Amino acid sequence: MYRNTKSLSLGVAMTAVTVSPKYQIVIPKEIRESMGIVPGQKVQIMSYQGRIEVIPLKPMKEMKGFLKGIDTTVVREEDRI
């Protein structure tokens, strides 16, 4: 497998990987570990502005409390109260 790793100034690692004859890729270990991706985990794949993005999906149980402390105040017009 061909690997070319670059580290950007934003703390982002870019690694070139090879697509297999079955159109499969291997997510590099550094990226899997930094994103907390585990075997069997679902990911969402999307095409965005000419690139492919892989977004790890988290179980709903892990999402509990992730909005804790968010400001929920809404400015309303006086006639809407």
N, CA, C and O atoms as a CHARMM CRD file, in Angstrom:
* protein
*
  324
    1    1 MET  N      0.84300  -1.16900   0.00000 PROA 1      0.00000
    2    1 MET  CA     0.00000   0.00000   0.00000 PROA 1      0.00000
    3    1 MET  C      0.89300   1.23800   0.00000 PROA 1      0.00000
    4    1 MET  O      1.89200   1.29000   0.71700 PROA 1      0.00000
    5    2 TYR  N      0.53700   2.21300  -0.78900 PROA 2      0.00000
    6    2 TYR  CA     1.24800   3.47800  -0.87200 PROA 2      0.00000
    7    2 TYR  C      0.77100   4.38200   0.23800 PROA 2      0.00000
    8    2 TYR  O     -0.43400   4.57800   0.40000 PROA 2      0.00000
    9    3 ARG  N      1.69400   4.94200   1.01200 PROA 3      0.00000
   10    3 ARG  CA     1.31800   5.87000   2.07100 PROA 3      0.00000
   11    3 ARG  C      2.18500   7.09900   1.97900 PROA 3      0.00000
   12    3 ARG  O      3.41100   7.01100   1.91200 PROA 3      0.00000
   13    4 ASN  N      1.55500   8.21800   1.97700 PROA 4      0.00000
   14    4 ASN  CA     2.23900   9.49700   1.97800 PROA 4      0.00000
   15    4 ASN  C      1.53500  10.34600   3.01800 PROA 4      0.00000
   16    4 ASN  O      0.38900  10.75100   2.82300 PROA 4      0.00000
   17    5 THR  N      2.21500  10.61700   4.12500 PROA 5      0.00000
   18    5 THR  CA     1.58800  11.34100   5.21800 PROA 5      0.00000
   19    5 THR  C      2.08400  12.77200   5.25100 PROA 5      0.00000
   20    5 THR  O      3.28300  13.03800   5.17500 PROA 5      0.00000
   21    6 LYS  N      1.12700  13.69700   5.36800 PROA 6      0.00000
   22    6 LYS  CA     1.45700  15.11200   5.51400 PROA 6      0.00000
   23    6 LYS  C      0.72500  15.63000   6.73400 PROA 6      0.00000
   24    6 LYS  O     -0.42400  15.25900   6.97700 PROA 6      0.00000
   25    7 SER  N      1.38000  16.48400   7.50400 PROA 7      0.00000
   26    7 SER  CA     0.74200  17.10500   8.64800 PROA 7      0.00000
   27    7 SER  C      0.56900  18.58100   8.32300 PROA 7      0.00000
   28    7 SER  O      1.54100  19.27200   8.01800 PROA 7      0.00000
   29    8 LEU  N     -0.64900  19.05700   8.38700 PROA 8      0.00000
   30    8 LEU  CA    -0.94500  20.44800   8.08800 PROA 8      0.00000
   31    8 LEU  C     -0.78400  21.29900   9.33700 PROA 8      0.00000
   32    8 LEU  O     -0.77500  20.77400  10.45100 PROA 8      0.00000
   33    9 SER  N     -0.65600  22.59900   9.16100 PROA 9      0.00000
   34    9 SER  CA    -0.47500  23.51100  10.28300 PROA 9      0.00000
   35    9 SER  C     -1.69300  23.53100  11.20800 PROA 9      0.00000
   36    9 SER  O     -1.57600  23.98600  12.34600 PROA 9      0.00000
   37   10 LEU  N     -2.84200  23.05800  10.76500 PROA 10     0.00000
   38   10 LEU  CA    -4.04600  23.05000  11.58400 PROA 10     0.00000
   39   10 LEU  C     -4.12800  21.82100  12.48000 PROA 10     0.00000
   40   10 LEU  O     -5.14100  21.63000  13.15200 PROA 10     0.00000
   41   11 GLY  N     -3.10200  20.98900  12.51100 PROA 11     0.00000
   42   11 GLY  CA    -3.11700  19.78600  13.31700 PROA 11     0.00000
   43   11 GLY  C     -3.86600  18.65600  12.64200 PROA 11     0.00000
   44   11 GLY  O     -4.30300  17.71800  13.30900 PROA 11     0.00000
   45   12 VAL  N     -4.02100  18.73200  11.33000 PROA 12     0.00000
   46   12 VAL  CA    -4.74400  17.72900  10.56800 PROA 12     0.00000
   47   12 VAL  C     -3.73300  16.84400   9.85700 PROA 12     0.00000
   48   12 VAL  O     -2.78600  17.34100   9.24800 PROA 12     0.00000
   49   13 ALA  N     -3.93200  15.53000   9.93300 PROA 13     0.00000
   50   13 ALA  CA    -3.04800  14.60000   9.23100 PROA 13     0.00000
   51   13 ALA  C     -3.71200  14.18200   7.92600 PROA 13     0.00000
   52   13 ALA  O     -4.88900  13.82100   7.90700 PROA 13     0.00000
   53   14 MET  N     -2.96200  14.23100   6.85100 PROA 14     0.00000
   54   14 MET  CA    -3.44600  13.76100   5.55900 PROA 14     0.00000
   55   14 MET  C     -2.57500  12.59100   5.15100 PROA 14     0.00000
   56   14 MET  O     -1.34800  12.69900   5.14200 PROA 14     0.00000
   57   15 THR  N     -3.18900  11.48900   4.81700 PROA 15     0.00000
   58   15 THR  CA    -2.46200  10.30400   4.40600 PROA 15     0.00000
   59   15 THR  C     -3.04500   9.79900   3.09400 PROA 15     0.00000
   60   15 THR  O     -4.26200   9.67300   2.95900 PROA 15     0.00000
   61   16 ALA  N     -2.18300   9.51300   2.13000 PROA 16     0.00000
   62   16 ALA  CA    -2.63400   8.93300   0.86100 PROA 16     0.00000
   63   16 ALA  C     -2.70800   7.42500   1.03100 PROA 16     0.00000
   64   16 ALA  O     -1.76900   6.80400   1.52900 PROA 16     0.00000
   65   17 VAL  N     -3.82300   6.83600   0.62000 PROA 17     0.00000
   66   17 VAL  CA    -4.00600   5.39300   0.66700 PROA 17     0.00000
   67   17 VAL  C     -4.39000   4.91500  -0.72100 PROA 17     0.00000
   68   17 VAL  O     -4.77200   5.71700  -1.57300 PROA 17     0.00000
   69   18 THR  N     -4.29100   3.61400  -0.95200 PROA 18     0.00000
   70   18 THR  CA    -4.60200   3.03200  -2.25400 PROA 18     0.00000
   71   18 THR  C     -5.96800   2.36300  -2.21600 PROA 18     0.00000
   72   18 THR  O     -6.30600   1.67600  -1.25100 PROA 18     0.00000
   73   19 VAL  N     -6.74100   2.56500  -3.26000 PROA 19     0.00000
   74   19 VAL  CA    -8.04300   1.91800  -3.39200 PROA 19     0.00000
   75   19 VAL  C     -7.80700   0.51700  -3.94600 PROA 19     0.00000
   76   19 VAL  O     -7.12200   0.34800  -4.95500 PROA 19     0.00000
   77   20 SER  N     -8.38000  -0.48800  -3.28000 PROA 20     0.00000
   78   20 SER  CA    -8.21100  -1.87700  -3.71300 PROA 20     0.00000
   79   20 SER  C     -9.06300  -2.15400  -4.94900 PROA 20     0.00000
   80   20 SER  O     -9.91300  -1.33800  -5.30700 PROA 20     0.00000
   81   21 PRO  N     -8.84500  -3.29900  -5.60600 PROA 21     0.00000
   82   21 PRO  CA    -9.68700  -3.66500  -6.75000 PROA 21     0.00000
   83   21 PRO  C    -11.17700  -3.76400  -6.40000 PROA 21     0.00000
   84   21 PRO  O    -12.03200  -3.66500  -7.28000 PROA 21     0.00000
   85   22 LYS  N    -11.48300  -3.96000  -5.11000 PROA 22     0.00000
   86   22 LYS  CA   -12.88200  -3.99900  -4.66500 PROA 22     0.00000
   87   22 LYS  C    -13.35600  -2.62400  -4.19500 PROA 22     0.00000
   88   22 LYS  O    -14.40300  -2.51900  -3.55700 PROA 22     0.00000
   89   23 TYR  N    -12.60400  -1.58100  -4.50000 PROA 23     0.00000
   90   23 TYR  CA   -12.91200  -0.19700  -4.11400 PROA 23     0.00000
   91   23 TYR  C    -12.92000   0.01000  -2.60300 PROA 23     0.00000
   92   23 TYR  O    -13.69400   0.81600  -2.08500 PROA 23     0.00000
   93   24 GLN  N    -12.05800  -0.71900  -1.89900 PROA 24     0.00000
   94   24 GLN  CA   -11.94600  -0.58000  -0.46100 PROA 24     0.00000
   95   24 GLN  C    -10.70000   0.21800  -0.12200 PROA 24     0.00000
   96   24 GLN  O     -9.72200   0.20700  -0.87000 PROA 24     0.00000
   97   25 ILE  N    -10.74000   0.91400   1.01600 PROA 25     0.00000
   98   25 ILE  CA    -9.55200   1.60500   1.53200 PROA 25     0.00000
   99   25 ILE  C     -9.38400   1.21700   2.99600 PROA 25     0.00000
  100   25 ILE  O    -10.32900   0.76300   3.63900 PROA 25     0.00000
  101   26 VAL  N     -8.18000   1.40000   3.51300 PROA 26     0.00000
  102   26 VAL  CA    -7.90100   1.17000   4.92200 PROA 26     0.00000
  103   26 VAL  C     -7.69100   2.53900   5.55400 PROA 26     0.00000
  104   26 VAL  O     -6.86900   3.32800   5.08800 PROA 26     0.00000
  105   27 ILE  N     -8.44500   2.81500   6.62500 PROA 27     0.00000
  106   27 ILE  CA    -8.25300   4.07200   7.34600 PROA 27     0.00000
  107   27 ILE  C     -6.99100   3.91400   8.17900 PROA 27     0.00000
  108   27 ILE  O     -6.91500   3.00000   9.00000 PROA 27     0.00000
  109   28 PRO  N     -5.99900   4.77800   7.99200 PROA 28     0.00000
  110   28 PRO  CA    -4.73400   4.64400   8.72400 PROA 28     0.00000
  111   28 PRO  C     -4.94000   4.64700  10.24200 PROA 28     0.00000
  112   28 PRO  O     -5.83900   5.30600  10.76400 PROA 28     0.00000
  113   29 LYS  N     -4.09000   3.90100  10.92500 PROA 29     0.00000
  114   29 LYS  CA    -4.17900   3.72000  12.37100 PROA 29     0.00000
  115   29 LYS  C     -4.21300   5.05000  13.11700 PROA 29     0.00000
  116   29 LYS  O     -5.00700   5.22000  14.04300 PROA 29     0.00000
  117   30 GLU  N     -3.36100   5.99300  12.72600 PROA 30     0.00000
  118   30 GLU  CA    -3.30100   7.29000  13.42200 PROA 30     0.00000
  119   30 GLU  C     -4.65600   7.99700  13.37600 PROA 30     0.00000
  120   30 GLU  O     -5.09800   8.58900  14.36100 PROA 30     0.00000
  121   31 ILE  N     -5.30000   7.92300  12.22200 PROA 31     0.00000
  122   31 ILE  CA    -6.59100   8.58500  12.04500 PROA 31     0.00000
  123   31 ILE  C     -7.68400   7.83100  12.79900 PROA 31     0.00000
  124   31 ILE  O     -8.52200   8.45000  13.45500 PROA 31     0.00000
  125   32 ARG  N     -7.68100   6.48800  12.71000 PROA 32     0.00000
  126   32 ARG  CA    -8.67300   5.68800  13.44900 PROA 32     0.00000
  127   32 ARG  C     -8.60400   5.98400  14.94000 PROA 32     0.00000
  128   32 ARG  O     -9.62800   6.19200  15.59100 PROA 32     0.00000
  129   33 GLU  N     -7.39600   6.00200  15.46900 PROA 33     0.00000
  130   33 GLU  CA    -7.22400   6.23600  16.90400 PROA 33     0.00000
  131   33 GLU  C     -7.62500   7.65200  17.29700 PROA 33     0.00000
  132   33 GLU  O     -8.28900   7.84200  18.31600 PROA 33     0.00000
  133   34 SER  N     -7.23300   8.64900  16.50700 PROA 34     0.00000
  134   34 SER  CA    -7.56000  10.02900  16.85700 PROA 34     0.00000
  135   34 SER  C     -9.05500  10.30600  16.77600 PROA 34     0.00000
  136   34 SER  O     -9.56400  11.17000  17.49100 PROA 34     0.00000
  137   35 MET  N     -9.76200   9.58500  15.91800 PROA 35     0.00000
  138   35 MET  CA   -11.21200   9.77000  15.76000 PROA 35     0.00000
  139   35 MET  C    -12.01400   8.78200  16.60100 PROA 35     0.00000
  140   35 MET  O    -13.23800   8.89000  16.67000 PROA 35     0.00000
  141   36 GLY  N    -11.35200   7.82800  17.23900 PROA 36     0.00000
  142   36 GLY  CA   -12.03600   6.85100  18.07300 PROA 36     0.00000
  143   36 GLY  C    -12.86300   5.85500  17.27900 PROA 36     0.00000
  144   36 GLY  O    -13.87900   5.35900  17.76700 PROA 36     0.00000
  145   37 ILE  N    -12.43200   5.55700  16.05300 PROA 37     0.00000
  146   37 ILE  CA   -13.15800   4.60900  15.20100 PROA 37     0.00000
  147   37 ILE  C    -12.77200   3.18800  15.60900 PROA 37     0.00000
  148   37 ILE  O    -11.59200   2.86900  15.75000 PROA 37     0.00000
  149   38 VAL  N    -13.79100   2.34000  15.79600 PROA 38     0.00000
  150   38 VAL  CA   -13.56600   0.95800  16.20800 PROA 38     0.00000
  151   38 VAL  C    -14.14500   0.01200  15.16200 PROA 38     0.00000
  152   38 VAL  O    -15.01400   0.41200  14.38800 PROA 38     0.00000
  153   39 PRO  N    -13.67200  -1.24900  15.12500 PROA 39     0.00000
  154   39 PRO  CA   -14.20800  -2.20700  14.15600 PROA 39     0.00000
  155   39 PRO  C    -15.72400  -2.36600  14.29300 PROA 39     0.00000
  156   39 PRO  O    -16.25200  -2.44800  15.40200 PROA 39     0.00000
  157   40 GLY  N    -16.40300  -2.40800  13.16900 PROA 40     0.00000
  158   40 GLY  CA   -17.85100  -2.56700  13.15400 PROA 40     0.00000
  159   40 GLY  C    -18.63000  -1.27200  13.28100 PROA 40     0.00000
  160   40 GLY  O    -19.85000  -1.26200  13.11700 PROA 40     0.00000
  161   41 GLN  N    -17.93600  -0.17500  13.57200 PROA 41     0.00000
  162   41 GLN  CA   -18.61600   1.11600  13.71300 PROA 41     0.00000
  163   41 GLN  C    -19.09400   1.60300  12.34600 PROA 41     0.00000
  164   41 GLN  O    -18.41900   1.40100  11.33700 PROA 41     0.00000
  165   42 LYS  N    -20.24300   2.23500  12.32200 PROA 42     0.00000
  166   42 LYS  CA   -20.79300   2.79100  11.09100 PROA 42     0.00000
  167   42 LYS  C    -20.15600   4.15900  10.82600 PROA 42     0.00000
  168   42 LYS  O    -19.87900   4.92600  11.74800 PROA 42     0.00000
  169   43 VAL  N    -19.93500   4.43600   9.54900 PROA 43     0.00000
  170   43 VAL  CA   -19.46500   5.75400   9.12700 PROA 43     0.00000
  171   43 VAL  C    -20.34300   6.22100   7.97600 PROA 43     0.00000
  172   43 VAL  O    -20.90400   5.41300   7.23500 PROA 43     0.00000
  173   44 GLN  N    -20.45100   7.50600   7.84300 PROA 44     0.00000
  174   44 GLN  CA   -21.21200   8.08200   6.73200 PROA 44     0.00000
  175   44 GLN  C    -20.19500   8.56700   5.70400 PROA 44     0.00000
  176   44 GLN  O    -19.21400   9.22400   6.05200 PROA 44     0.00000
  177   45 ILE  N    -20.43500   8.24100   4.44000 PROA 45     0.00000
  178   45 ILE  CA   -19.56000   8.64500   3.34400 PROA 45     0.00000
  179   45 ILE  C    -20.31500   9.65200   2.49300 PROA 45     0.00000
  180   45 ILE  O    -21.46700   9.42100   2.12600 PROA 45     0.00000
  181   46 MET  N    -19.67000  10.76800   2.17900 PROA 46     0.00000
  182   46 MET  CA   -20.33200  11.74400   1.32000 PROA 46     0.00000
  183   46 MET  C    -19.33200  12.41600   0.39400 PROA 46     0.00000
  184   46 MET  O    -18.14900  12.54500   0.71100 PROA 46     0.00000
  185   47 SER  N    -19.82300  12.83100  -0.73200 PROA 47     0.00000
  186   47 SER  CA   -19.03600  13.59900  -1.68200 PROA 47     0.00000
  187   47 SER  C    -19.32900  15.06500  -1.42700 PROA 47     0.00000
  188   47 SER  O    -20.48900  15.47700  -1.43600 PROA 47     0.00000
  189   48 TYR  N    -18.29200  15.85700  -1.20000 PROA 48     0.00000
  190   48 TYR  CA   -18.47700  17.26400  -0.87200 PROA 48     0.00000
  191   48 TYR  C    -17.39200  18.09700  -1.53500 PROA 48     0.00000
  192   48 TYR  O    -16.20700  17.91900  -1.25400 PROA 48     0.00000
  193   49 GLN  N    -17.78600  18.98800  -2.39800 PROA 49     0.00000
  194   49 GLN  CA   -16.88600  19.91800  -3.09100 PROA 49     0.00000
  195   49 GLN  C    -15.66900  19.21100  -3.69100 PROA 49     0.00000
  196   49 GLN  O    -14.53100  19.64800  -3.51900 PROA 49     0.00000
  197   50 GLY  N    -15.93600  18.10700  -4.39900 PROA 50     0.00000
  198   50 GLY  CA   -14.87700  17.40300  -5.10800 PROA 50     0.00000
  199   50 GLY  C    -14.00000  16.51000  -4.25500 PROA 50     0.00000
  200   50 GLY  O    -12.92600  16.09800  -4.69300 PROA 50     0.00000
  201   51 ARG  N    -14.43900  16.20600  -3.04800 PROA 51     0.00000
  202   51 ARG  CA   -13.66100  15.30000  -2.19200 PROA 51     0.00000
  203   51 ARG  C    -14.61100  14.31900  -1.51600 PROA 51     0.00000
  204   51 ARG  O    -15.82400  14.52800  -1.49100 PROA 51     0.00000
  205   52 ILE  N    -14.05100  13.26100  -0.97700 PROA 52     0.00000
  206   52 ILE  CA   -14.82600  12.25600  -0.24700 PROA 52     0.00000
  207   52 ILE  C    -14.58800  12.48500   1.23600 PROA 52     0.00000
  208   52 ILE  O    -13.44400  12.58000   1.68100 PROA 52     0.00000
  209   53 GLU  N    -15.66500  12.57300   1.99600 PROA 53     0.00000
  210   53 GLU  CA   -15.54700  12.75000   3.44200 PROA 53     0.00000
  211   53 GLU  C    -16.12100  11.53600   4.14800 PROA 53     0.00000
  212   53 GLU  O    -17.15900  11.00700   3.75000 PROA 53     0.00000
  213   54 VAL  N    -15.44200  11.09600   5.20000 PROA 54     0.00000
  214   54 VAL  CA   -15.86300   9.96600   6.02100 PROA 54     0.00000
  215   54 VAL  C    -16.17600  10.52100   7.40200 PROA 54     0.00000
  216   54 VAL  O    -15.31000  11.09300   8.06500 PROA 54     0.00000
  217   55 ILE  N    -17.43100  10.34600   7.83100 PROA 55     0.00000
  218   55 ILE  CA   -17.87500  10.89800   9.10900 PROA 55     0.00000
  219   55 ILE  C    -18.27400   9.74800  10.02900 PROA 55     0.00000
  220   55 ILE  O    -19.22900   9.02900   9.73500 PROA 55     0.00000
  221   56 PRO  N    -17.54600   9.56100  11.15200 PROA 56     0.00000
  222   56 PRO  CA   -17.91100   8.49600  12.09100 PROA 56     0.00000
  223   56 PRO  C    -19.27900   8.78700  12.70300 PROA 56     0.00000
  224   56 PRO  O    -19.54000   9.91200  13.13100 PROA 56     0.00000
  225   57 LEU  N    -20.14700   7.78400  12.74700 PROA 57     0.00000
  226   57 LEU  CA   -21.45500   7.92500  13.38100 PROA 57     0.00000
  227   57 LEU  C    -21.35400   7.41400  14.81000 PROA 57     0.00000
  228   57 LEU  O    -20.74500   6.37600  15.06900 PROA 57     0.00000
  229   58 LYS  N    -21.94900   8.14500  15.72200 PROA 58     0.00000
  230   58 LYS  CA   -21.92000   7.78000  17.13700 PROA 58     0.00000
  231   58 LYS  C    -23.29300   7.26400  17.54700 PROA 58     0.00000
  232   58 LYS  O    -24.31000   7.77900  17.08300 PROA 58     0.00000
  233   59 PRO  N    -23.33300   6.24900  18.41500 PROA 59     0.00000
  234   59 PRO  CA   -24.62400   5.78000  18.92300 PROA 59     0.00000
  235   59 PRO  C    -25.32200   6.89700  19.70900 PROA 59     0.00000
  236   59 PRO  O    -24.65500   7.72600  20.32800 PROA 59     0.00000
  237   60 MET  N    -26.64500   6.92200  19.68800 PROA 60     0.00000
  238   60 MET  CA   -27.40300   7.95900  20.38300 PROA 60     0.00000
  239   60 MET  C    -27.08800   7.99500  21.87800 PROA 60     0.00000
  240   60 MET  O    -27.12100   9.06300  22.48800 PROA 60     0.00000
  241   61 LYS  N    -26.78500   6.85100  22.46900 PROA 61     0.00000
  242   61 LYS  CA   -26.45900   6.82300  23.89900 PROA 61     0.00000
  243   61 LYS  C    -25.21700   7.65200  24.20200 PROA 61     0.00000
  244   61 LYS  O    -25.11200   8.24100  25.27800 PROA 61     0.00000
  245   62 GLU  N    -24.27100   7.70400  23.25600 PROA 62     0.00000
  246   62 GLU  CA   -23.05600   8.49900  23.45200 PROA 62     0.00000
  247   62 GLU  C    -23.32600   9.98800  23.28200 PROA 62     0.00000
  248   62 GLU  O    -22.52600  10.81200  23.72700 PROA 62     0.00000
  249   63 MET  N    -24.43200  10.34500  22.65100 PROA 63     0.00000
  250   63 MET  CA   -24.74700  11.74800  22.39000 PROA 63     0.00000
  251   63 MET  C    -25.38900  12.42800  23.60100 PROA 63     0.00000
  252   63 MET  O    -25.50200  13.65400  23.63400 PROA 63     0.00000
  253   64 LYS  N    -25.80800  11.64700  24.59000 PROA 64     0.00000
  254   64 LYS  CA   -26.46600  12.20200  25.76900 PROA 64     0.00000
  255   64 LYS  C    -25.57300  13.25200  26.43000 PROA 64     0.00000
  256   64 LYS  O    -24.42900  12.97800  26.79200 PROA 64     0.00000
  257   65 GLY  N    -26.12100  14.45900  26.57800 PROA 65     0.00000
  258   65 GLY  CA   -25.40800  15.52400  27.27200 PROA 65     0.00000
  259   65 GLY  C    -24.43700  16.32200  26.42100 PROA 65     0.00000
  260   65 GLY  O    -23.77000  17.21100  26.95100 PROA 65     0.00000
  261   66 PHE  N    -24.32400  16.04900  25.12400 PROA 66     0.00000
  262   66 PHE  CA   -23.32300  16.76300  24.33500 PROA 66     0.00000
  263   66 PHE  C    -23.68300  18.23100  24.12400 PROA 66     0.00000
  264   66 PHE  O    -22.82300  19.01700  23.72500 PROA 66     0.00000
  265   67 LEU  N    -24.92700  18.61900  24.37900 PROA 67     0.00000
  266   67 LEU  CA   -25.33500  20.02300  24.26500 PROA 67     0.00000
  267   67 LEU  C    -25.43300  20.70700  25.63000 PROA 67     0.00000
  268   67 LEU  O    -25.96600  21.81100  25.73600 PROA 67     0.00000
  269   68 LYS  N    -24.92600  20.06100  26.65800 PROA 68     0.00000
  270   68 LYS  CA   -24.99800  20.60900  28.01200 PROA 68     0.00000
  271   68 LYS  C    -24.32700  21.98700  28.04600 PROA 68     0.00000
  272   68 LYS  O    -23.20600  22.16500  27.56800 PROA 68     0.00000
  273   69 GLY  N    -25.03700  22.94100  28.61800 PROA 69     0.00000
  274   69 GLY  CA   -24.48900  24.28900  28.74600 PROA 69     0.00000
  275   69 GLY  C    -24.77500  25.19700  27.56600 PROA 69     0.00000
  276   69 GLY  O    -24.36500  26.35800  27.57300 PROA 69     0.00000
  277   70 ILE  N    -25.47100  24.69600  26.54700 PROA 70     0.00000
  278   70 ILE  CA   -25.76300  25.51700  25.37800 PROA 70     0.00000
  279   70 ILE  C    -26.77400  26.60100  25.75500 PROA 70     0.00000
  280   70 ILE  O    -27.69000  26.36200  26.54200 PROA 70     0.00000
  281   71 ASP  N    -26.60100  27.77400  25.19600 PROA 71     0.00000
  282   71 ASP  CA   -27.51400  28.88500  25.44100 PROA 71     0.00000
  283   71 ASP  C    -28.79400  28.66100  24.64500 PROA 71     0.00000
  284   71 ASP  O    -28.76100  28.63800  23.41400 PROA 71     0.00000
  285   72 THR  N    -29.91100  28.49600  25.33000 PROA 72     0.00000
  286   72 THR  CA   -31.18300  28.20600  24.66300 PROA 72     0.00000
  287   72 THR  C    -32.11300  29.41900  24.63200 PROA 72     0.00000
  288   72 THR  O    -33.27900  29.29700  24.25900 PROA 72     0.00000
  289   73 THR  N    -31.60000  30.58200  25.02200 PROA 73     0.00000
  290   73 THR  CA   -32.45700  31.77300  24.98300 PROA 73     0.00000
  291   73 THR  C    -32.69800  32.16800  23.54500 PROA 73     0.00000
  292   73 THR  O    -31.80800  32.10200  22.69700 PROA 73     0.00000
  293   74 VAL  N    -33.93900  32.58500  23.29100 PROA 74     0.00000
  294   74 VAL  CA   -34.33400  32.99900  21.95300 PROA 74     0.00000
  295   74 VAL  C    -34.92200  34.39600  22.04600 PROA 74     0.00000
  296   74 VAL  O    -35.82400  34.64300  22.84600 PROA 74     0.00000
  297   75 VAL  N    -34.41600  35.30300  21.23500 PROA 75     0.00000
  298   75 VAL  CA   -34.96200  36.66000  21.20600 PROA 75     0.00000
  299   75 VAL  C    -36.23100  36.61800  20.36500 PROA 75     0.00000
  300   75 VAL  O    -36.21400  36.19400  19.21000 PROA 75     0.00000
  301   76 ARG  N    -37.33900  37.06900  20.96900 PROA 76     0.00000
  302   76 ARG  CA   -38.63400  37.05600  20.27900 PROA 76     0.00000
  303   76 ARG  C    -39.18300  38.47100  20.19900 PROA 76     0.00000
  304   76 ARG  O    -38.88800  39.32700  21.03400 PROA 76     0.00000
  305   77 GLU  N    -39.98700  38.68800  19.17100 PROA 77     0.00000
  306   77 GLU  CA   -40.69100  39.96100  19.05700 PROA 77     0.00000
  307   77 GLU  C    -41.74500  40.01900  20.14700 PROA 77     0.00000
  308   77 GLU  O    -42.26000  38.98200  20.56400 PROA 77     0.00000
  309   78 GLU  N    -42.07500  41.22600  20.62000 PROA 78     0.00000
  310   78 GLU  CA   -43.00000  41.36900  21.74000 PROA 78     0.00000
  311   78 GLU  C    -44.35200  40.74300  21.47300 PROA 78     0.00000
  312   78 GLU  O    -44.96500  40.19800  22.39100 PROA 78     0.00000
  313   79 ASP  N    -44.83600  40.80500  20.24300 PROA 79     0.00000
  314   79 ASP  CA   -46.15700  40.25500  19.94600 PROA 79     0.00000
  315   79 ASP  C    -46.13500  38.73400  19.78100 PROA 79     0.00000
  316   79 ASP  O    -47.18000  38.14400  19.50600 PROA 79     0.00000
  317   80 ARG  N    -45.02100  38.10400  19.93400 PROA 80     0.00000
  318   80 ARG  CA   -44.88500  36.65600  19.77900 PROA 80     0.00000
  319   80 ARG  C    -44.73100  35.92900  21.11400 PROA 80     0.00000
  320   80 ARG  O    -44.55800  34.71100  21.14300 PROA 80     0.00000
  321   81 ILE  N    -44.79200  36.66200  22.20000 PROA 81     0.00000
  322   81 ILE  CA   -44.57300  36.03800  23.51200 PROA 81     0.00000
  323   81 ILE  C    -45.84400  35.44300  24.03500 PROA 81     0.00000
  324   81 ILE  O    -45.85600  34.87500  25.12700 PROA 81     0.00000
